[in-house]
Amino acid sequence: MGYLTVGGVPEPFNLPLDLVNEKNYLRNGGIDKVLWRKVLEGTAALVSSEPFFFDSELTHSQIEGLHDGSFHVVTALTECAVAAALKDSSLQIVGSYVDSSLNWAVITSAQQEKFHNITDLGSSPVRVGISRYGSGSHLMPLIMAKQESWRNLPEFVVCNNFAGLRQAVLSGTADFSMWEWFMTKPYVEEGLLKFIGNVPTPWPSVCFLTKKNVINNFKGELFSALCSIRETACEFRGNVSNVNTEQFATSVDKIVSQFSFKPQDAKSWLESVRFSRDGLVSVSTVQTIAQALCEAGIVDRRIPDPSYVVYPTFLSSFDRHV
């Protein structure tokens, strides 16, 4: 196989995809190098059959992601990966990557005065900016609306990526949008956006997704490489109970340099994340997400069997969410 190409959004949890090549973990696993190719549009673009562009030093070619073999595997929001596997039987989850929740910030324009909290959003019809239909930014407003017992579901405005979401709320095309807390924080501090709440995912946030033919043809190499990535990620995070280590400080510096986080924000983000050590995904996680997707109208059927969505090696009867 030689190398493993991984598609993923340019966010801190994907840094181990670069760092794994500095370790010896890949040795003897049949993979010489992991190539991280960055995609701006979010998880829905990674698994879409529609063309999109990489934002990467490796290539700027127009590609079709997993569906034409440009990626061997992607790091995907777990809810999007479950939706993709339910819609397309050629796709399957091959383990968890991040077991902690993703903290979704609810953001509006800093200039608007109508909405001060999530409850205000539910008091009248509103428009929400989303990256794509079927994305996390599409599902989470519906999860929030259900949790808050809104009378009206939001109208969706497709914005393609985070830059588009910001522009939509600033221009008034959308009343609000949702994106990862720390990625939105700099724009709040700049005075462009306003935080009015947050909604953590009620399940582990990120997993690996691939095509079944990749599993069939390269199972040993693939699983070994994913194990190496998880091992690198856990080392990147460092000791969960002790953040005052040299490794933790080094990781904070990498986040600051690559994502322009303030040091305290990088530290807070790293303290909050929990990478998966064994890649296991619980049956209850898959069932809960599938039900939420059905209720949101993103998929039209509940899961027939969790092993339909997750490769059986990675299924667990225990809840992995932390």
Summary of the structure (lengths in Angstrom):
residues: 322
radius of gyration: 19.0
end to end distance: 34.0
largest distance: 59.0
contacts: 1110
relative contact order: 0.19
helix: 42%
strand: 23%
